[in-house]
Amino acid sequence: MPWHHHTVITDTFFCLTGPMLVETRDPGARTRLECGGRLSVPPGCPHRVRGVDDGPCSFAIVQGVGAYDYSPEEPPPSEPE
């Protein structure tokens, strides 16, 4: 999932298989989630999700409350997309 943010909704991620990383620009924070782990990302916070070392992962996501929106973000200059 590439870098993006939401204007009014919170993303809550639940790791089903992993490990996975939820990365934010707060500043460049990374949270590693193992199977069963969860993390919420508030509105307006740029983030992306990927498998550790670009490996496979799967997750469930709950989004709310409010109208869905998706605003793409450019990757940070120091990181590839």
C-alpha positions as CSV (number, residue, x, y, z in Angstrom):
1,M,0.0,0.0,0.0
2,P,1.7,3.3,-1.1
3,W,2.0,6.4,0.9
4,H,-1.3,8.2,1.5
5,H,-3.5,9.9,4.1
6,H,-7.2,10.3,4.8
7,T,-8.8,13.7,5.7
8,V,-11.4,12.6,8.2
9,I,-11.2,8.8,8.8
10,T,-8.9,6.7,11.1
11,D,-7.3,3.5,9.7
12,T,-7.1,0.7,12.2
13,F,-4.9,-2.2,10.9
14,F,-5.1,-5.8,12.3
15,C,-2.3,-8.0,11.2
16,L,-3.5,-11.4,10.0
17,T,-0.2,-12.7,8.7
18,G,3.1,-11.0,8.9
19,P,5.2,-9.6,10.1
20,M,4.1,-6.2,8.6
21,L,5.2,-2.6,9.0
22,V,2.9,0.4,9.3
23,E,5.1,3.5,8.6
24,T,4.2,7.1,9.3
25,R,6.1,10.3,8.8
26,D,5.8,11.2,12.5
27,P,8.8,11.6,11.9
28,G,9.5,8.4,9.9
29,A,8.0,6.2,12.6
30,R,7.7,2.5,12.0
31,T,5.5,0.0,13.9
32,R,6.1,-3.7,13.4
33,L,3.0,-5.8,13.8
34,E,3.0,-9.5,14.3
35,C,-0.1,-11.7,13.8
36,G,-2.8,-10.4,16.1
37,G,-1.3,-7.0,16.4
38,R,-3.2,-3.8,15.7
39,L,-2.5,-0.1,15.2
40,S,-4.6,3.0,14.5
41,V,-3.4,5.8,12.2
42,P,-5.3,9.1,12.8
43,P,-6.7,11.4,10.0
44,G,-4.2,13.6,8.3
45,C,-1.2,11.3,9.1
46,P,0.6,10.1,6.0
47,H,1.2,6.4,6.2
48,R,1.9,3.2,4.2
49,V,1.8,-0.5,4.9
50,R,4.1,-3.3,3.7
51,G,5.5,-6.6,4.7
52,V,8.8,-6.6,6.6
53,D,11.7,-6.8,4.2
54,D,9.0,-6.4,1.4
55,G,7.8,-9.9,2.3
56,P,4.2,-11.1,2.3
57,C,1.6,-10.0,4.8
58,S,-2.1,-9.7,5.1
59,F,-4.3,-7.5,7.2
60,A,-7.8,-6.4,7.9
61,I,-8.6,-2.7,8.1
62,V,-11.4,-0.9,9.7
63,Q,-11.9,2.7,8.6
64,G,-14.1,5.3,10.1
65,V,-15.9,7.4,11.2
66,G,-16.8,9.6,8.2
67,A,-16.8,9.7,4.5
68,Y,-14.0,7.7,2.9
69,D,-11.3,9.5,1.1
70,Y,-7.8,8.6,-0.2
71,S,-5.1,11.2,-0.8
72,P,-1.9,9.9,-2.4
73,E,1.4,11.2,-1.0
74,E,4.8,11.3,-2.6
75,P,7.3,9.0,-0.9
76,P,9.9,10.8,1.3
77,P,12.9,11.9,-0.7
78,S,15.2,9.5,1.2
79,E,13.1,6.4,0.4
80,P,12.1,4.6,-2.7
81,E,8.3,4.2,-3.2
